[in-house]
């Protein structure tokens, strides 16, 4: 594809879905999730944010003089390590089924044991990205001003510009392939990041079927599903997306086949070698002072503690934690960049965490899960509803140790097991521990346009969704 055609197709795609919708959380939901921006940064204002965009191009992209040679039926994209982790069981099952696929990784995803292609930027794509920026940056600025989105301009302008890079990147990789009917299906495991949303848009533009695989807990703040197929964990996730879509009935006319197929990350379910330590799983929004406050209480009560950090944890947080651990022999660090989730779960008897989907993953590994808020600035406690819906037990700050034991007792109750079923449809079925195989078998049937009624049955249907549950 020549430069003129690539620019024209890219610009047409932007007219179909603009920057504010592609950078969805920044463009549509920033008032609801203000924590996703750093309002203390010195990089603010249009000029510095534009410079940040060009820095992102340089940092995220691996410049190449050619194009990626994708010849496989299935194009699988993982932009981050967490996305990749959720896709690996399915990728491994596709290999065993001899389904030809290309695993394409963004620079935040670390290579695993599978063959992969790095997302790279050719000189042609780079030139088109710059043209898109020059043609669209002023209208983008004026649109934000007209909507009184001053905070978005000040702190998030570069995220809107990322569409100028990702749209031509994915177009250049897929346009010829779609015409030759080589790539038949695009698979991804995130629905709200800019790169994933640009890839989904390009699938629509090129008439390539798209499939979304849930990789973590979902929220009503997420965008409506606009995929041909969606593999959700369970009924709770579908209910959440149903609420998302109900707010946009007038504009969301995309029909999606939803398969409730269970939680898909590879976890050592039912591990018999549970450790005796208390696990604390933190994320990038948690405050180190609040974390260490709880750790001190546990250590003073003679508990061994394992603190697991998020792959995107700030260096300052990790440095303070490591300095603390040097002086406290009862505390160890689980680095998620090196230590697998299975190893972490095997070393603890329960997991304490705030707003993170590790609650569900730990619960499905038969561990007690305890909710504790590690930030005084939390805008929405129990964000994913794990406490409300019975998966986790909220720790009582006034009587932490006794409350911890109460939580462990609750997590061994039948009520907790019933709650888990609504979050992971495969729980207590023959597909438990084998969700990746189930997903791969479904993908094979979709590729060859075969019936899926030996795996799933239709549970619900309306003008937006057809929902299928696992056949027993």
N, C-alpha and C positions, 0 to 999 in steps of 0.2 A: 504494500500500500504506500503510495507516495505521500509527501508531506501535506499537500493541499487536501487530499481526500481524508487523511487522518485528522487534520484540523477541522474540516467541515463536519465529519461524523462526531467528533468530540464536542464541538460547539452545539450541534443538534441534540446531543445527549444532555447537555447542560440546560437546554431549553425545555427538555422533557421533565427534568428534575433538577432544581436549582441547588446552589451551594448551601442554603440554609436547611434544606431537607437532607442533603447528603451528610453534612456534619450535624446530625439530628439532635443530639443532646445539647450541643452548643447553640444551634439555631432555633430549636423549638422548646427546650425544656430547662434552660439554664436557671430560671427562677426556682425550679424544683430541685435542682442538683447543683447548688452554688459551689460545693466543695470540689468540683472537677476543675476549677480554675484556681490559680495561685494569685490572689489579689495583693500579695506582698512582694511580688516580683518587680524587678526594675525594668523588665522587658515589657513595656506597655505602650499603647498608642499605635497608630497605623504604621508609622515608619519602622519602628523597632519590630513590630509583629510581621511586617513584610520581610524584613531581614531574617527573622526567625524562620519564615517559610523557605527562603532560599537556603538557609542552613539545614533545614529538614531535608531538602532535596539532596544536598551534599552528603548528609549523614545516613539517610535511609536508603539511598540508591547506590547500587554497584554499577558503575558506568560500563557499558559494553558497546562494541562497534557492530554487533550483529543482533539477531533476534533469537529468542528462545524457541527451540524447535519442538513444539508440542504436537505429538502425533497420536496421543491416547484418547480413548473414549470419554474418560472422566477427568475433569480438571478440578483438583482439590486444592483449596487455598487455606493456609493458616498464617495469620498476621502476627500472632504472639505465641509464646510458649504454652500458655494455658489452652489456647485454641488447638494447638498441635497435640497436646496431651489427650484431649478429648477425641481427636480424630484417629490417633494411632491404632486403637483396637480395630476400627473399621478398615483402615488401610492394610493392616496385617491380614485381615480376613479376605479382603479383595485380592491380595497376592495369592492366597491359597485357592481362591476361586478362579484364578487366572484372568481377572478383569483388568484390562489395560488402563492405567491411570497415570496422571502426572501429579506429583505432590509439589506444590509451589509454596515457598516460604518467604514471608516478609523478614526484615532484618531483626525483628524482636523474637523470632522463633529460632531455637537452637537445633542444629541437625541431630536427628536421632539415628537409629540403625537402618532407616529406610532411604532408598534413593530419592533425591529431591532436586528441584530446580530453584535457584535463587531468583527472587523478583529483581530484575535488573532494568536499567534505563539505557536505551540506545541513544545515540546522538540525535537521531530523528525525533524520538519521543521527547527528549529534553527540549529541542527547539519548539516543538508543538506546545509543550507545557508552558514555555515562556510566551508564546503567541497567545495562548488562552488567557494567561495572566494579564497581558497588556490589553486585550480586547474586553476583558470582563471585570477587572479589578475596580474601575471607577463605578460602573453600574452596581456592583456588589456593595461598595461603600455607601452609595446613595440609597440603596434599598434598605440597608441596616439603619441609616439615619432616619429614613421615612417611617420606620417601625419603632423608633426611639430605643434602639438596641445599643445604647452607649457602652454598657459593660462588655457586650460581645465585641464591639469594635476595639475597646481598650485592652482586653485580655485574651481574646480568642480569634482575632482576625486571621491569623495564619492557618487555623484549622479549616476555615472555609476555603482557603486557597488550595488546600491539599487536593481537592477534587481536580484541579488543573493538571496535576501530575498523574493521579491514579487512573483517570478516564482514558487518556491516550496510552498509558502502559498496558492496561487490560485489552483495549481495542486492538493494539498492535499484536498482542499475543493470540487473540482469538478470532479476528475478523476473517482471515483466510481459512482458518480451520473450520469455522462454522459453514462457510460456503461449500467446502469440500465434504461437509457432514462428518468431520473427524471427531470433534468434541461434541458429545451429545448431552452432557450433563455437567453442570458446575456445582461443586459442593463446598460449603463453608460452614463455620461454626460460630459466627458472630453476626448480629443483624443491625448494630448501631454504630460501629466504628466507620470512619470515612472510607477506608480502603475497601472494607467488605461491602458497604453500600454502593460504592462505585462499581464493584465487580457485579453485584446483583443487577444494577442498572444496565451494564453492558450486556449481560445475559438477556435482558428484555429486548434491548435494541437489536441484538443479533439473532433473536429467536432461539436461544439455547435454553433448555430447561434448567431451572435452578432448584437446589435442595439445601435447606438450612437444617443443621444439626445443633440442637441446644447444647452448649458446653458448660453453662453455669446457671445459677438461679436467675429468674427473670422478674421484671418489675412492670407495673402498669405505666411506668414512664417510658418504656421501650416503644419503638415504632410499631405500627400494625404489620402483620406478616404479609409480605408481597412476594412470595415464592410459589413455585409450582408445587413443591413438596416441602414438608417440614417434619422432622423427627424430633418430637418433644418428649421429655422425660415421663410426664404423667398428666393426670387430669388437672392438677393444680396449675401447672404451666399453661395448659390450654385455657383454663378459666381466666388466667391473667391476660393472655393474648386476646381472648374474646372481649374482655373489657377494653383493651387497647383499641380494637377494631370498632367497637360500638361507638366510640367517640368520633370516628371518621367514616361512618357509613356512607355519607354522601360522596366521598372521594375514593374509598377503597372498594373497587369492584373486581379485585383480583381474586380468582378462585384458587384456594389452596387445599391440597390433600394433606391432612395432618395424621401422622402415625404416632401413637403413644407407644414408645419402644423402650422405655427405661433409661436410667442414668448410664452414660456411656464411657466414663473414664475407667481405666483399668485400675481397680482397687482390690486389695487382698481381702475380699469379703469373708467374714467369719473367721478371721485369723485366730488361731488357738494360742499363739505365743504372745499374748498381750503383756506389755510391760506394766510396771507399777507406778510409773511417773504420771504427773499431771501434764497434759499437753496444752500449750497456749498457742493458738494460731492467730497471727496478726496480719493486717493488710495495710495498704499504703495510706489509709485515712486515720489509722490508729495513732494515738499519742504515746510516745515512749515513757513519759512520766506516769501515765495511768497504767501502762503495762507493768512497769517496775513496781508500782504500788501494790498491785495484786501479787506479783512474784514475791515480794518481801513478806506479805502475809502468809503465803503458802510455805515459803522457806522457814519462817519463824515457827510454823507448825510441823516442821520436819518432813515436808513433802519434797520429793525430787521433782524438778520441773524441766520440761523441754519446750523451748520457745521456737516456733517455726515462723520464719519470715516469708513475706510475699516476694515473688521474683522481681517486682518493681519497687521494692522497699528502698527508701532513701538511704544514701550512704551514711548520713549523719545518725540516723536511727540505728543502723547496724553497728556503727562504731561505738555508740554509747552502750549498746547491748553487749558487745564483745568485751568492752572494758569492765562492765559489771560482772560478766561471767568469770573473768580472771580471778575475781575476789570471792566468788561464791561457788563452791564445789558441788552444791546440790543443783546447780542450773547448767543446762547444756543448750547448744544452739543447733537447730535443724535448718540448714540452708536449702531452700527449695530449688536453688539452681543446681545443687549437687546431690541432695538427699531425696530419694523418691518418696512419694506420698505413702507407699506401702511400708517403707522402713519407718517413717514417722508414726504411722498408725500402730505398727508392731511394737513400738517402744513405749506406748502410753496406755493408760486405762480409761481415760476420758479426754475430751477436747473442750477447752474453753475458748470462745471466740465471740466477736461482735458481728457485724454485718458482712457475712461471707458465706459462700455456698459450701464451704468445707463442713458446715453443720450437717448437710445432707450426705456428703461423701463419708464422713465419719460415722453417721448413724447407720448407713448401709453396710459399713464394716463392723457393725455390732458394737460400736463404742457409745458410751454416754456422751451427750453433747449439751454443753452448758452455755447459755447466752450471758455475756457480760460486756457492757459498753465501755470501750477504751478511749472515748473522746467526749469531753464536756461539750463539744460543739456539734454533736450529732443532731442533724435536722430531722431525722426520721428513725427513731429506735425500732428495732425488730423490722427492718426494712423489707426483708423477704418473707416475713410472717411465720418463721419457724416456731417461735414461742406460741403465737396465736393459734397455729394449726396443729400443735401437739408434737412436733418433731424434737424440739429442744426445751430445756427447763431454764428459766431465768434465775440467775444467782441473786440472792438477797444481800445487798451491800451491808445491811445492818448486822447480819449474822452469817458471814461467808462460809465458815467451815461446816456448820450444821446444814446450811442451805445446799452446799456442795454434795453432801451425802444424800439429802432428799432428792436432788436432781439425778444422782446415779441410780437411786432406787426407782424413780419414775421411769427412767430410760430402759428399765428391764420389765416394764409393764405391758399388757396387751394393748392398752390405749396408744402407746407409742408405735407399736407395730402397725396398727390400723392407719395411723397418720402417715407412715412411710409409704404405704401402698398408693396413696393419692399423689405422692411426689415421684414415685418410680414405678411405672406400670409393670415392669418385669419382676418386681419384688415377690418372692415366694412362688415363682413360676419356673418352668424348665429353662427359660432364657436368662434367669438371674446368673450373673458372672459371664454371660455370653452375648451381651448386647451388641458388641461389635460384629459378631457373626450374623446376628439378626439384621443389623443395618446393611451389611454387605449383601446378604441374600436379597433384601428388598431392592437395593440399588441394581443388582443383576436383573431382577424382574422388570424394573422400570426401564432399564436400558433396552431390553428385548420386548417391551410392551406385553408382558405376560401378566396373567391374573395374580393377585396377591392374596386370594381368599384362603389359601392353605396356611398363611401366616397371620393374617389379620381379618377381623370382621368389622363391618361398618356399624358405628355406634351412634353417630349423629350427623346431620347434614342440614345446611341452610344455604343461602345464596352466596356466602363467602367461604365457608369451610365444609369439607367432608372429613369426619373424624373416624379413625380406625383404631381399634384396640387389639391387643395380642390375643390370638386364638388359643384357647386352652387345649 
